[in-house]
Amino acid sequence: MCALFLGLSSAAVAQTYDWVGGVSSDFYNAANWTSTQGPVAFDDSSFKFVRTHQTNGHAPVISSTMPWQPGVFDNTAGDLIINANFNVFYNDKLNGNVTVNQGAYFTCRNIMRIGREGTGILNVYGTAWSNNTDTWQGMFIGALAGGNGTVNVFDGGFVSGGYNMEVGTRNNYPTGTLNVNAGGTSDAFWATVVGPNGTINVNGGTVNTGQVLFVGDLFVDNQGTEGTLGAVVGKININSGSVIINHNDLAAPDLAMHANAKIIIDNGSLAIKRTGVDFTAILNNFINTGQIEPAPGKALSVNYNGIFTTVTASPVASSKNANKNNFSVYPNPATDIVTIKGTENFSGSLNVAVVNMLGETVMQSQLSELNNYKLNITHLAAGMYAVKVNNGTQTATSKIIKR
């Protein structure tokens, strides 16, 4: 990435076009622009910096395609509407309100930044992408101090970070939000990364994360430029739709989460794809630590079908039936013996299991009723465990701490 910035620095004396919009909204009308050197010409005869912004004039609209590629293209403020294919080499700032309509491709060969040191909103009905997966490139939603980026992907829309999709990451922990609505898709080849102030809302669409999903990444490019951490460090809300890790079925997929990161699943699913590899234990570990959790009134289950290991949420029983699965564990924390006490209706063929943070079952008992059952945990290592009671149709879970 350093070589790219050096190249841009050497082009600092290149021709610069600034949008005025005094004549019309036509992006390709030269009379709507000013130029620092020579006439305005939409060609590749030189490296050009092109900047649009809505001032007192018309907002720019791209309604036709020209065979040229600006060296650096920025929208610094105001509205920009893209109705036809538009190809740029590099983007430093997409602020204001940028809309890519159905049928249009907004293509960047390198980095795209939405909401750099200000507010930027990218609405995608067509395609917006950093399309280079061979070298490190990406789409950044929110960048640097004061950065606040939002990308809305609508029905038929497609966004891709190319190599990486990053939401609220890196220096100063900017704010970033990615909303993927029904019929929309977000894609990355290698990784989707959610920073401390980043949020992905899946509202019926599909998020293909690439080989890796990292929620709550604290990495900064320059030491000492961290931001402030909140109670939740990176968040994904799967309201409906799906998040698929490693959708290309590459080797060594990974889900990494900060201890205070959250993935909350409601009517959608989270899946890791890798043919022949079962990730149930790993996903159960995140569930047991509370990093992956269900929406209120729901419970999570993990299923492996030989290709996908999938977490879904389903409604818990009604309050009347749920009482049959209520139980308490005390004392908690404990060093040797804990007592499990169920309600008077908690009986039948019961399985009691103690599961460690790796998702491994370390103790298991079969009971006919649950009434002040004594559980000896003396031999267990210190740490957090989940006590799970299953009555054949549903499972209730409580956490305990072994000192």
N, C-alpha and C positions, 0 to 999 in steps of 0.2 A: 504494500500500500504506500510505502514511502516513495517508491519510484514514481507512482502516479502523481503524488502531490508535488514532487520535484518537476515533473513534466508540466503541471499546471502553472507552477511558479514561473517557469521559463517562458510561458505564454502570456505573462501578465500585461505585455504591451500589445497584445492582439486586439483586433477590432472588437468594440463593444456596442451592442444594440440595446437601446432602452425603449420600452413601449411608452407611447404617448396616448395613442387612441383618439387623436383629435379629429379624425376623418370618419372612421367607422369601427366596427368590431372585427373586421377582417384581419386575421393574423398575418396574412400574406400580402397585405397592401403596404408597400414601402412607405407611403405617406404617413402611416401610423407610428413610425419609428424615428428615433434619432440615432446617429452613428458617430463614434469618436474618430473614425478614420474612413474617409472615402464614402461612396454611396452605399445605401443598403442593398445588398444582393443576397438572395437566399440560395447560396451555393457553397461548395466545399473548397473554394479557392484559398481559404485561410482559416486559421483557428479563430472561432468567434465566441465571445461571451454574449449570451442572449438573456435579457431579463424582462419579464412581464410583471406588471403591477397595475392595479386599477387606481388611477388618480381621479382627476375631474373629467377624464374622457371616457370613452367606451371601454368596456371589459373585453379582452381578447377572446375570439372564438376561432378554433382551428377546424375548418370545414372541408379542407382539401388536403391532399398529400403531395409534398414536394420531395424530390430526390436529393435531399441534403441532410446533414447531421450537425447541429450546433455542437461546438466543443464543450461548452458548459451552458446548461439551461437552468434558470431559476425562475420560480414565481415567488416574488418577495411579499406580496400582499394582494388583497382583492380576489376577484373571481377569474377563473380560467376554465373554458369549456373546450373539451377535445372531442370532436365528432369524427375525425379521420385519423389515419395512422400517423404517428409522430415519433421520430427516432432521434435520440440524443446520445452523445458520448458519455456525459457525466452530469450529475445533478448535485448541487450543494444545498439547495433549499427549496422545498415546496411548502410555502406558507399560504395563508389565505384559504380560499375554497376552490379546489380543483376537482372537476368532474370529467370522468372518462365514460362516454356514453356507449351504448351497445354498438358493436361492430367496429369500434376503434381500438387500436393497439397503441398504447403509450409505452415505448420501449427505451430502456436505458442500458447501455453496455456495461455500466459500472455501478456506482453507489447512488441510491436514491434516499433523500432525507425528507420526511414529512414532519413539519413542526420543529424546525431547528431554531432554538433560542427565541421562540415565539410560537404562535398557534397556527397549525396547518391541518386542514381536513381534506382527505382524498376520498371522493365518492366514486366507486367503480361499478359500472354496469357492463363494461367491455373488458379489456385486459390492460393491466398495468404491471410491468415487471422489469426487474433487473435480471436479464436473461443469460448471464454468464455463470455457468456451473463449473467451469474448468479452473478458474482462479478465484481468489477470495474477493467476492463482491457481495452486496446485500442490500436489503431495504431496511431502513431505520425509521421506526415510528416513534418520534420524539428524539431530539438530539441536543446535547449540551445543556448548559444552565438556562433554565426558563423554557426549555423545550417542551412542547405539548402537542403531540401528534395524534390524529385519529384517522383510521382507515375504515370505511364502511364498504363492505362487499355485498352487492345485491344479487338478485336472481339473474343467473347467467354471467355474473362477474367473476373474474379470475385475477388474483394478485400473486406474484411470486417474487421472493427475495433472491432467486437464483441460488447462490451458494448458501446464504443465511437470510432468515426473516427474524429481525430483532425488534422487540416491543419494549420501549422504555429502558434501554440498556446503556451501559458505559458511563462516560464522564458526567458527573453531577446528578446521576440517577434521574433523568427526565421522566415526564409523564407520557405514557403511550397506551393507546387503546386500539385494539383490532376487533371489529364487529363483523362476524361472518354469518350472513343471513341465509335463509332457505334458498337453495339453488346457487349459492356462491361458494367459491373455493379459495383457500389460501394454501400456498405451496412453497416448499423449500427443498433443495436437493440434499443438503447436509444437515442443517440444524434450524430449529425454531427456538429462539431464546427470549425469555420473558424476564425483564429486569425488576428491581425492587418496586418501582412504581408502574409496572406494566400490567395490563389486563387484557386477556382475550375472552370475548363473549361469543360463544357458538350458539347461534339462534336458528338452528335448522340447517346450517351449511356444513362444509367439510374442511377440516384443517389437516393437511398432509404435512407433517412436521419435518420430514427428512429423516435421516438416520438417528438424530438425537432430538430430544425435547428437554430443555433446561429451564426450570421455573425458579426464579429467584436468584439469578446470576448476579454476583457482586463485582464482576470484573470491570476495571477501568483502564483506559489506555494510558493515562498519565497518573503516576502515583500522587496521592494527596487531593484528588478531585472527586472523592466520593461524595454522595449526597446523604440525606437523612433517611434512616430506615423506619418504617411504620410497623404496626403490630403484625400486618401481613406483608410478606416480602415476595411479591409476584403472585398473580392469581389467574386461574382459568375457570370460567363458568361455562359448563356444558349444559345449557338449558334445553337444547334439543340438537340433533345432528351428531357429528362424530369428530373425534380427534384420533388420527392414525399416526402412530410413530413407526418410522421405517417403512413407508408405503411402497418403496421400491425393493423391499425384501433383501436389503444389503446385510452383510455380515456385521456382527457386533452392534446391534441397536442399543440405545441407552436412554433411560429416563433418569434425570438428575433433578433433585428438588432441595432448595434451602429448607432448613428445619421449620421455618415459619411460612413457607409457601403453601398455597392452597389450590387444589383442583376439586371443584364441587360439581357433582354429577346429578342432574335431574332427569330429564327425559331423553338423554343422549347416551353416548358411550365413549370410552377411552380404550384404545386397542394398541397393542404392540404386535407388529407383523414380523415373523421370522419363521419360515418353514422348518418344522421339526424341533423347535425350541419352545419350552413352556416357561413363561414368566410369572406364573401364578404366585410363587413364593415372594418374588420381588414386589409385585403389586399388593399382595396382602400385607407386606411390611409397611408400605406407605399408608395403607388403610388403617393398620393398627396404631400407627403413630399419629393419625389424624391429619396427615398431609393430603390424602385423598379422602373425601368425605361425601356422603349423600346430601341431597337437599332435604330440608325438614320434612318429616313424615315418610322418609324412604330409607331403604336399606340396600347395601351394595352386595353384589355377587360377582365372582370371577369365574370365567369359563375359558377353557383352551380346546380348540378344535383341530389342532395339528398345524395350523398356519397362524391364526390370530389368538392372542390371549387378551380377552376383553372384559372390561369392568362395566357393568350396567347397574342402574338403580331401579328398584321396584317399590311400590307402595307397601308400607307395613300394614298389618291387619288393622281393622277398626279398633277404636279404643276398648270396646268390649272384649274383643279377642286378644288384643295386645296385653291385657291384664294377665292373661294366662302365661305370658312369657316374662313378666316382671320379676326381677330378683335383685338382691343386694349382696355385696361382699364386704365383710368387715373382720378384723380391723384392716385398714388400708391407709398407709403402707403397713406391711407385716414382715415378720422375720421367720416364722415357722408355720403356724396354723391360721388359716382363714376360714371363716364360716360363710357358706352360701345359703341364703334364706330366700325361698320363693313364696309367692302368694299361695293361698289355699287351693287355688285352681291349677297351680303349676304341677301337673302330674302326668303320668303316662310313660311311654318309652322315651327316656331322655338320654342324651349324650352330652357329657360335660368334658370340654377340652380346654387345655391351657396352651396358648400359642405364643411363641417368642416374637421378637421384632423382625426376624427373618422370615416369618410366616410358617415356622416349623412347629408342629404339635409336639410338646414336650411331656404332657400328661393327658390321660384320657380315661374316663370312667363311664360305665353304663348304669343308669339308675331307673327306678320305677317311680320315684317321687323326689322332690327337692324340698326338704324340710330340715333346716339347720345342718346341712351336710358339711362335714369337716374335711378340709383339703390341706394336706401336709405339703408345704412348699420348701421345707428345710433344705433340700438338696439342690434347689434351683439357684443359679447365679443371680447376683443382685441386678436389678434392672426392671423394666416395664414389661408386663405381659397382658394378654387379652384372655379373659375367661369367656368361653362361648358355650351357651346352652342351646341345644337343638332338640325340638320335640317331634321331629320328623317332617314338619312342613315349613318351619321358619326358625331362624337363629336369633337369639338375643345375646348381646355382647356387653361386657363391662371390663374396664381396665383396672389392673392392680399393680402395685409397686412392691417388689421384693427388696428388702434392705439387706 
